Amino acid sequence: MQEQKTFRCKDLGLACEFEEKAENENELMKRIEGHIQTAHQMNPEQPEVQEKLRKAMQ
């Protein structure tokens, strides 16, 4: 069984309690894109932002 991936804004150093879980990295990315855009004005389309988000996933 595949382990779930978790993303927390706190892991990016953001003062935000947002946390999301998904079955894999790609699904998790889809789930957090909207939050990252609206709450933190980050563009998930940018490769450097994607890299930062993926590194924060556990």
mmCIF file of the N, C-alpha and C atoms, coordinates in Angstrom:
data_MODEL
# 
_entry.id   MODEL 
# 
loop_
_atom_site.group_PDB 
_atom_site.id 
_atom_site.type_symbol 
_atom_site.label_atom_id 
_atom_site.label_alt_id 
_atom_site.label_comp_id 
_atom_site.label_asym_id 
_atom_site.label_entity_id 
_atom_site.label_seq_id 
_atom_site.pdbx_PDB_ins_code 
_atom_site.Cartn_x 
_atom_site.Cartn_y 
_atom_site.Cartn_z 
_atom_site.occupancy 
_atom_site.B_iso_or_equiv 
_atom_site.pdbx_formal_charge 
_atom_site.auth_seq_id 
_atom_site.auth_comp_id 
_atom_site.auth_asym_id 
_atom_site.auth_atom_id 
_atom_site.pdbx_PDB_model_num 
ATOM 1   N N  . MET A 1 1  ? 0.824  -1.204 0.000   1.00 0.00 ? 1  MET A N  1 
ATOM 2   C CA . MET A 1 1  ? 0.000  0.000  0.000   1.00 0.00 ? 1  MET A CA 1 
ATOM 3   C C  . MET A 1 1  ? 0.867  1.268  0.000   1.00 0.00 ? 1  MET A C  1 
ATOM 4   N N  . GLN A 1 2  ? 0.462  2.203  -0.812  1.00 0.00 ? 2  GLN A N  1 
ATOM 5   C CA . GLN A 1 2  ? 1.239  3.439  -0.931  1.00 0.00 ? 2  GLN A CA 1 
ATOM 6   C C  . GLN A 1 2  ? 0.967  4.345  0.271   1.00 0.00 ? 2  GLN A C  1 
ATOM 7   N N  . GLU A 1 3  ? 2.005  4.955  0.765   1.00 0.00 ? 3  GLU A N  1 
ATOM 8   C CA . GLU A 1 3  ? 1.837  5.875  1.880   1.00 0.00 ? 3  GLU A CA 1 
ATOM 9   C C  . GLU A 1 3  ? 1.241  7.187  1.409   1.00 0.00 ? 3  GLU A C  1 
ATOM 10  N N  . GLN A 1 4  ? 0.429  7.756  2.267   1.00 0.00 ? 4  GLN A N  1 
ATOM 11  C CA . GLN A 1 4  ? -0.146 9.057  1.939   1.00 0.00 ? 4  GLN A CA 1 
ATOM 12  C C  . GLN A 1 4  ? 0.921  10.137 1.994   1.00 0.00 ? 4  GLN A C  1 
ATOM 13  N N  . LYS A 1 5  ? 0.705  11.159 1.170   1.00 0.00 ? 5  LYS A N  1 
ATOM 14  C CA . LYS A 1 5  ? 1.572  12.330 1.201   1.00 0.00 ? 5  LYS A CA 1 
ATOM 15  C C  . LYS A 1 5  ? 0.839  13.422 1.971   1.00 0.00 ? 5  LYS A C  1 
ATOM 16  N N  . THR A 1 6  ? 1.575  14.203 2.713   1.00 0.00 ? 6  THR A N  1 
ATOM 17  C CA . THR A 1 6  ? 0.996  15.296 3.498   1.00 0.00 ? 6  THR A CA 1 
ATOM 18  C C  . THR A 1 6  ? 1.704  16.592 3.156   1.00 0.00 ? 6  THR A C  1 
ATOM 19  N N  . PHE A 1 7  ? 0.931  17.657 3.085   1.00 0.00 ? 7  PHE A N  1 
ATOM 20  C CA . PHE A 1 7  ? 1.494  18.990 2.871   1.00 0.00 ? 7  PHE A CA 1 
ATOM 21  C C  . PHE A 1 7  ? 0.956  19.908 3.955   1.00 0.00 ? 7  PHE A C  1 
ATOM 22  N N  . ARG A 1 8  ? 1.857  20.699 4.546   1.00 0.00 ? 8  ARG A N  1 
ATOM 23  C CA . ARG A 1 8  ? 1.475  21.713 5.535   1.00 0.00 ? 8  ARG A CA 1 
ATOM 24  C C  . ARG A 1 8  ? 2.132  23.030 5.154   1.00 0.00 ? 8  ARG A C  1 
ATOM 25  N N  . CYS A 1 9  ? 1.352  24.083 5.178   1.00 0.00 ? 9  CYS A N  1 
ATOM 26  C CA . CYS A 1 9  ? 1.928  25.407 4.889   1.00 0.00 ? 9  CYS A CA 1 
ATOM 27  C C  . CYS A 1 9  ? 3.029  25.749 5.889   1.00 0.00 ? 9  CYS A C  1 
ATOM 28  N N  . LYS A 1 10 ? 2.875  25.263 7.125   1.00 0.00 ? 10 LYS A N  1 
ATOM 29  C CA . LYS A 1 10 ? 3.890  25.527 8.150   1.00 0.00 ? 10 LYS A CA 1 
ATOM 30  C C  . LYS A 1 10 ? 5.272  25.044 7.718   1.00 0.00 ? 10 LYS A C  1 
ATOM 31  N N  . ASP A 1 11 ? 5.302  23.962 6.930   1.00 0.00 ? 11 ASP A N  1 
ATOM 32  C CA . ASP A 1 11 ? 6.583  23.419 6.463   1.00 0.00 ? 11 ASP A CA 1 
ATOM 33  C C  . ASP A 1 11 ? 7.266  24.337 5.458   1.00 0.00 ? 11 ASP A C  1 
ATOM 34  N N  . LEU A 1 12 ? 6.509  25.298 4.921   1.00 0.00 ? 12 LEU A N  1 
ATOM 35  C CA . LEU A 1 12 ? 7.094  26.303 4.028   1.00 0.00 ? 12 LEU A CA 1 
ATOM 36  C C  . LEU A 1 12 ? 7.467  27.557 4.812   1.00 0.00 ? 12 LEU A C  1 
ATOM 37  N N  . GLY A 1 13 ? 7.238  27.513 6.126   1.00 0.00 ? 13 GLY A N  1 
ATOM 38  C CA . GLY A 1 13 ? 7.534  28.675 6.950   1.00 0.00 ? 13 GLY A CA 1 
ATOM 39  C C  . GLY A 1 13 ? 6.407  29.699 6.945   1.00 0.00 ? 13 GLY A C  1 
ATOM 40  N N  . LEU A 1 14 ? 5.230  29.272 6.484   1.00 0.00 ? 14 LEU A N  1 
ATOM 41  C CA . LEU A 1 14 ? 4.090  30.185 6.438   1.00 0.00 ? 14 LEU A CA 1 
ATOM 42  C C  . LEU A 1 14 ? 3.290  30.070 7.734   1.00 0.00 ? 14 LEU A C  1 
ATOM 43  N N  . ALA A 1 15 ? 2.794  31.192 8.201   1.00 0.00 ? 15 ALA A N  1 
ATOM 44  C CA . ALA A 1 15 ? 1.976  31.205 9.410   1.00 0.00 ? 15 ALA A CA 1 
ATOM 45  C C  . ALA A 1 15 ? 0.548  30.829 9.025   1.00 0.00 ? 15 ALA A C  1 
ATOM 46  N N  . CYS A 1 16 ? 0.369  29.552 8.737   1.00 0.00 ? 16 CYS A N  1 
ATOM 47  C CA . CYS A 1 16 ? -0.909 29.082 8.211   1.00 0.00 ? 16 CYS A CA 1 
ATOM 48  C C  . CYS A 1 16 ? -1.126 27.656 8.702   1.00 0.00 ? 16 CYS A C  1 
ATOM 49  N N  . GLU A 1 17 ? -2.336 27.357 9.122   1.00 0.00 ? 17 GLU A N  1 
ATOM 50  C CA . GLU A 1 17 ? -2.641 26.028 9.661   1.00 0.00 ? 17 GLU A CA 1 
ATOM 51  C C  . GLU A 1 17 ? -3.120 25.041 8.603   1.00 0.00 ? 17 GLU A C  1 
ATOM 52  N N  . PHE A 1 18 ? -3.103 25.455 7.324   1.00 0.00 ? 18 PHE A N  1 
ATOM 53  C CA . PHE A 1 18 ? -3.595 24.589 6.243   1.00 0.00 ? 18 PHE A CA 1 
ATOM 54  C C  . PHE A 1 18 ? -2.791 23.293 6.186   1.00 0.00 ? 18 PHE A C  1 
ATOM 55  N N  . GLU A 1 19 ? -3.518 22.194 6.073   1.00 0.00 ? 19 GLU A N  1 
ATOM 56  C CA . GLU A 1 19 ? -2.885 20.873 5.932   1.00 0.00 ? 19 GLU A CA 1 
ATOM 57  C C  . GLU A 1 19 ? -3.752 20.044 5.002   1.00 0.00 ? 19 GLU A C  1 
ATOM 58  N N  . GLU A 1 20 ? -3.119 19.302 4.117   1.00 0.00 ? 20 GLU A N  1 
ATOM 59  C CA . GLU A 1 20 ? -3.857 18.460 3.167   1.00 0.00 ? 20 GLU A CA 1 
ATOM 60  C C  . GLU A 1 20 ? -3.125 17.147 2.998   1.00 0.00 ? 20 GLU A C  1 
ATOM 61  N N  . LYS A 1 21 ? -3.893 16.087 2.790   1.00 0.00 ? 21 LYS A N  1 
ATOM 62  C CA . LYS A 1 21 ? -3.320 14.759 2.551   1.00 0.00 ? 21 LYS A CA 1 
ATOM 63  C C  . LYS A 1 21 ? -3.879 14.212 1.250   1.00 0.00 ? 21 LYS A C  1 
ATOM 64  N N  . ALA A 1 22 ? -3.103 13.356 0.583   1.00 0.00 ? 22 ALA A N  1 
ATOM 65  C CA . ALA A 1 22 ? -3.566 12.697 -0.634  1.00 0.00 ? 22 ALA A CA 1 
ATOM 66  C C  . ALA A 1 22 ? -2.789 11.399 -0.829  1.00 0.00 ? 22 ALA A C  1 
ATOM 67  N N  . GLU A 1 23 ? -3.260 10.600 -1.769  1.00 0.00 ? 23 GLU A N  1 
ATOM 68  C CA . GLU A 1 23 ? -2.644 9.295  -2.023  1.00 0.00 ? 23 GLU A CA 1 
ATOM 69  C C  . GLU A 1 23 ? -1.261 9.410  -2.654  1.00 0.00 ? 23 GLU A C  1 
ATOM 70  N N  . ASN A 1 24 ? -1.023 10.484 -3.415  1.00 0.00 ? 24 ASN A N  1 
ATOM 71  C CA . ASN A 1 24 ? 0.276  10.638 -4.064  1.00 0.00 ? 24 ASN A CA 1 
ATOM 72  C C  . ASN A 1 24 ? 0.580  12.116 -4.291  1.00 0.00 ? 24 ASN A C  1 
ATOM 73  N N  . GLU A 1 25 ? 1.794  12.381 -4.748  1.00 0.00 ? 25 GLU A N  1 
ATOM 74  C CA . GLU A 1 25 ? 2.268  13.754 -4.943  1.00 0.00 ? 25 GLU A CA 1 
ATOM 75  C C  . GLU A 1 25 ? 1.408  14.555 -5.918  1.00 0.00 ? 25 GLU A C  1 
ATOM 76  N N  . ASN A 1 26 ? 1.056  13.936 -7.045  1.00 0.00 ? 26 ASN A N  1 
ATOM 77  C CA . ASN A 1 26 ? 0.289  14.656 -8.061  1.00 0.00 ? 26 ASN A CA 1 
ATOM 78  C C  . ASN A 1 26 ? -1.105 15.023 -7.571  1.00 0.00 ? 26 ASN A C  1 
ATOM 79  N N  . GLU A 1 27 ? -1.742 14.097 -6.873  1.00 0.00 ? 27 GLU A N  1 
ATOM 80  C CA . GLU A 1 27 ? -3.073 14.361 -6.325  1.00 0.00 ? 27 GLU A CA 1 
ATOM 81  C C  . GLU A 1 27 ? -2.991 15.462 -5.262  1.00 0.00 ? 27 GLU A C  1 
ATOM 82  N N  . LEU A 1 28 ? -1.953 15.383 -4.443  1.00 0.00 ? 28 LEU A N  1 
ATOM 83  C CA . LEU A 1 28 ? -1.769 16.385 -3.398  1.00 0.00 ? 28 LEU A CA 1 
ATOM 84  C C  . LEU A 1 28 ? -1.542 17.757 -4.018  1.00 0.00 ? 28 LEU A C  1 
ATOM 85  N N  . MET A 1 29 ? -0.752 17.812 -5.070  1.00 0.00 ? 29 MET A N  1 
ATOM 86  C CA . MET A 1 29 ? -0.494 19.080 -5.755  1.00 0.00 ? 29 MET A CA 1 
ATOM 87  C C  . MET A 1 29 ? -1.799 19.689 -6.250  1.00 0.00 ? 29 MET A C  1 
ATOM 88  N N  . LYS A 1 30 ? -2.664 18.862 -6.831  1.00 0.00 ? 30 LYS A N  1 
ATOM 89  C CA . LYS A 1 30 ? -3.963 19.354 -7.315  1.00 0.00 ? 30 LYS A CA 1 
ATOM 90  C C  . LYS A 1 30 ? -4.777 19.941 -6.176  1.00 0.00 ? 30 LYS A C  1 
ATOM 91  N N  . ARG A 1 31 ? -4.727 19.290 -5.029  1.00 0.00 ? 31 ARG A N  1 
ATOM 92  C CA . ARG A 1 31 ? -5.537 19.721 -3.888  1.00 0.00 ? 31 ARG A CA 1 
ATOM 93  C C  . ARG A 1 31 ? -5.033 21.016 -3.248  1.00 0.00 ? 31 ARG A C  1 
ATOM 94  N N  . ILE A 1 32 ? -3.731 21.250 -3.300  1.00 0.00 ? 32 ILE A N  1 
ATOM 95  C CA . ILE A 1 32 ? -3.197 22.437 -2.616  1.00 0.00 ? 32 ILE A CA 1 
ATOM 96  C C  . ILE A 1 32 ? -3.033 23.642 -3.537  1.00 0.00 ? 32 ILE A C  1 
ATOM 97  N N  . GLU A 1 33 ? -3.123 23.429 -4.869  1.00 0.00 ? 33 GLU A N  1 
ATOM 98  C CA . GLU A 1 33 ? -2.913 24.540 -5.810  1.00 0.00 ? 33 GLU A CA 1 
ATOM 99  C C  . GLU A 1 33 ? -3.817 25.736 -5.530  1.00 0.00 ? 33 GLU A C  1 
ATOM 100 N N  . GLY A 1 34 ? -5.105 25.480 -5.337  1.00 0.00 ? 34 GLY A N  1 
ATOM 101 C CA . GLY A 1 34 ? -6.057 26.563 -5.111  1.00 0.00 ? 34 GLY A CA 1 
ATOM 102 C C  . GLY A 1 34 ? -5.741 27.340 -3.852  1.00 0.00 ? 34 GLY A C  1 
ATOM 103 N N  . HIS A 1 35 ? -5.409 26.629 -2.795  1.00 0.00 ? 35 HIS A N  1 
ATOM 104 C CA . HIS A 1 35 ? -5.075 27.284 -1.523  1.00 0.00 ? 35 HIS A CA 1 
ATOM 105 C C  . HIS A 1 35 ? -3.826 28.143 -1.658  1.00 0.00 ? 35 HIS A C  1 
ATOM 106 N N  . ILE A 1 36 ? -2.805 27.592 -2.293  1.00 0.00 ? 36 ILE A N  1 
ATOM 107 C CA . ILE A 1 36 ? -1.540 28.299 -2.465  1.00 0.00 ? 36 ILE A CA 1 
ATOM 108 C C  . ILE A 1 36 ? -1.753 29.599 -3.251  1.00 0.00 ? 36 ILE A C  1 
ATOM 109 N N  . GLN A 1 37 ? -2.603 29.521 -4.283  1.00 0.00 ? 37 GLN A N  1 
ATOM 110 C CA . GLN A 1 37 ? -2.879 30.711 -5.098  1.00 0.00 ? 37 GLN A CA 1 
ATOM 111 C C  . GLN A 1 37 ? -3.659 31.761 -4.323  1.00 0.00 ? 37 GLN A C  1 
ATOM 112 N N  . THR A 1 38 ? -4.758 31.343 -3.702  1.00 0.00 ? 38 THR A N  1 
ATOM 113 C CA . THR A 1 38 ? -5.642 32.329 -3.073  1.00 0.00 ? 38 THR A CA 1 
ATOM 114 C C  . THR A 1 38 ? -5.108 32.831 -1.740  1.00 0.00 ? 38 THR A C  1 
ATOM 115 N N  . ALA A 1 39 ? -4.599 31.925 -0.922  1.00 0.00 ? 39 ALA A N  1 
ATOM 116 C CA . ALA A 1 39 ? -4.165 32.321 0.423   1.00 0.00 ? 39 ALA A CA 1 
ATOM 117 C C  . ALA A 1 39 ? -2.764 32.935 0.446   1.00 0.00 ? 39 ALA A C  1 
ATOM 118 N N  . HIS A 1 40 ? -1.901 32.497 -0.460  1.00 0.00 ? 40 HIS A N  1 
ATOM 119 C CA . HIS A 1 40 ? -0.498 32.915 -0.381  1.00 0.00 ? 40 HIS A CA 1 
ATOM 120 C C  . HIS A 1 40 ? 0.026  33.587 -1.650  1.00 0.00 ? 40 HIS A C  1 
ATOM 121 N N  . GLN A 1 41 ? -0.855 33.836 -2.608  1.00 0.00 ? 41 GLN A N  1 
ATOM 122 C CA . GLN A 1 41 ? -0.486 34.501 -3.863  1.00 0.00 ? 41 GLN A CA 1 
ATOM 123 C C  . GLN A 1 41 ? 0.750  33.874 -4.519  1.00 0.00 ? 41 GLN A C  1 
ATOM 124 N N  . MET A 1 42 ? 0.847  32.557 -4.452  1.00 0.00 ? 42 MET A N  1 
ATOM 125 C CA . MET A 1 42 ? 1.934  31.845 -5.120  1.00 0.00 ? 42 MET A CA 1 
ATOM 126 C C  . MET A 1 42 ? 1.357  31.200 -6.373  1.00 0.00 ? 42 MET A C  1 
ATOM 127 N N  . ASN A 1 43 ? 2.127  31.187 -7.443  1.00 0.00 ? 43 ASN A N  1 
ATOM 128 C CA . ASN A 1 43 ? 1.660  30.610 -8.701  1.00 0.00 ? 43 ASN A CA 1 
ATOM 129 C C  . ASN A 1 43 ? 2.154  29.173 -8.819  1.00 0.00 ? 43 ASN A C  1 
ATOM 130 N N  . PRO A 1 44 ? 1.249  28.188 -8.650  1.00 0.00 ? 44 PRO A N  1 
ATOM 131 C CA . PRO A 1 44 ? 1.676  26.783 -8.697  1.00 0.00 ? 44 PRO A CA 1 
ATOM 132 C C  . PRO A 1 44 ? 2.121  26.331 -10.079 1.00 0.00 ? 44 PRO A C  1 
ATOM 133 N N  . GLU A 1 45 ? 1.940  27.186 -11.093 1.00 0.00 ? 45 GLU A N  1 
ATOM 134 C CA . GLU A 1 45 ? 2.396  26.852 -12.445 1.00 0.00 ? 45 GLU A CA 1 
ATOM 135 C C  . GLU A 1 45 ? 3.914  27.028 -12.578 1.00 0.00 ? 45 GLU A C  1 
ATOM 136 N N  . GLN A 1 46 ? 4.488  27.863 -11.740 1.00 0.00 ? 46 GLN A N  1 
ATOM 137 C CA . GLN A 1 46 ? 5.925  28.146 -11.839 1.00 0.00 ? 46 GLN A CA 1 
ATOM 138 C C  . GLN A 1 46 ? 6.741  26.960 -11.329 1.00 0.00 ? 46 GLN A C  1 
ATOM 139 N N  . PRO A 1 47 ? 7.735  26.530 -12.104 1.00 0.00 ? 47 PRO A N  1 
ATOM 140 C CA . PRO A 1 47 ? 8.543  25.366 -11.696 1.00 0.00 ? 47 PRO A CA 1 
ATOM 141 C C  . PRO A 1 47 ? 9.192  25.528 -10.327 1.00 0.00 ? 47 PRO A C  1 
ATOM 142 N N  . GLU A 1 48 ? 9.657  26.720 -9.997  1.00 0.00 ? 48 GLU A N  1 
ATOM 143 C CA . GLU A 1 48 ? 10.316 26.892 -8.695  1.00 0.00 ? 48 GLU A CA 1 
ATOM 144 C C  . GLU A 1 48 ? 9.315  26.784 -7.550  1.00 0.00 ? 48 GLU A C  1 
ATOM 145 N N  . VAL A 1 49 ? 8.085  27.213 -7.779  1.00 0.00 ? 49 VAL A N  1 
ATOM 146 C CA . VAL A 1 49 ? 7.037  27.069 -6.762  1.00 0.00 ? 49 VAL A CA 1 
ATOM 147 C C  . VAL A 1 49 ? 6.669  25.594 -6.617  1.00 0.00 ? 49 VAL A C  1 
ATOM 148 N N  . GLN A 1 50 ? 6.522  24.893 -7.727  1.00 0.00 ? 50 GLN A N  1 
ATOM 149 C CA . GLN A 1 50 ? 6.212  23.459 -7.689  1.00 0.00 ? 50 GLN A CA 1 
ATOM 150 C C  . GLN A 1 50 ? 7.293  22.693 -6.936  1.00 0.00 ? 50 GLN A C  1 
ATOM 151 N N  . GLU A 1 51 ? 8.528  23.037 -7.209  1.00 0.00 ? 51 GLU A N  1 
ATOM 152 C CA . GLU A 1 51 ? 9.649  22.360 -6.542  1.00 0.00 ? 51 GLU A CA 1 
ATOM 153 C C  . GLU A 1 51 ? 9.593  22.587 -5.032  1.00 0.00 ? 51 GLU A C  1 
ATOM 154 N N  . LYS A 1 52 ? 9.336  23.823 -4.652  1.00 0.00 ? 52 LYS A N  1 
ATOM 155 C CA . LYS A 1 52 ? 9.239  24.186 -3.231  1.00 0.00 ? 52 LYS A CA 1 
ATOM 156 C C  . LYS A 1 52 ? 8.112  23.398 -2.551  1.00 0.00 ? 52 LYS A C  1 
ATOM 157 N N  . LEU A 1 53 ? 6.971  23.308 -3.236  1.00 0.00 ? 53 LEU A N  1 
ATOM 158 C CA . LEU A 1 53 ? 5.816  22.594 -2.689  1.00 0.00 ? 53 LEU A CA 1 
ATOM 159 C C  . LEU A 1 53 ? 6.110  21.101 -2.556  1.00 0.00 ? 53 LEU A C  1 
ATOM 160 N N  . ARG A 1 54 ? 6.727  20.529 -3.574  1.00 0.00 ? 54 ARG A N  1 
ATOM 161 C CA . ARG A 1 54 ? 7.040  19.087 -3.537  1.00 0.00 ? 54 ARG A CA 1 
ATOM 162 C C  . ARG A 1 54 ? 8.057  18.762 -2.437  1.00 0.00 ? 54 ARG A C  1 
ATOM 163 N N  . LYS A 1 55 ? 9.014  19.666 -2.233  1.00 0.00 ? 55 LYS A N  1 
ATOM 164 C CA . LYS A 1 55 ? 10.008 19.443 -1.178  1.00 0.00 ? 55 LYS A CA 1 
ATOM 165 C C  . LYS A 1 55 ? 9.360  19.478 0.201   1.00 0.00 ? 55 LYS A C  1 
ATOM 166 N N  . ALA A 1 56 ? 8.286  20.245 0.340   1.00 0.00 ? 56 ALA A N  1 
ATOM 167 C CA . ALA A 1 56 ? 7.612  20.360 1.632   1.00 0.00 ? 56 ALA A CA 1 
ATOM 168 C C  . ALA A 1 56 ? 6.690  19.167 1.918   1.00 0.00 ? 56 ALA A C  1 
ATOM 169 N N  . MET A 1 57 ? 6.396  18.385 0.881   1.00 0.00 ? 57 MET A N  1 
ATOM 170 C CA . MET A 1 57 ? 5.509  17.223 1.060   1.00 0.00 ? 57 MET A CA 1 
ATOM 171 C C  . MET A 1 57 ? 6.228  16.116 1.831   1.00 0.00 ? 57 MET A C  1 
ATOM 172 N N  . GLN A 1 58 ? 5.477  15.463 2.680   1.00 0.00 ? 58 GLN A N  1 
ATOM 173 C CA . GLN A 1 58 ? 6.063  14.375 3.486   1.00 0.00 ? 58 GLN A CA 1 
ATOM 174 C C  . GLN A 1 58 ? 5.258  13.105 3.326   1.00 0.00 ? 58 GLN A C  1 
# 
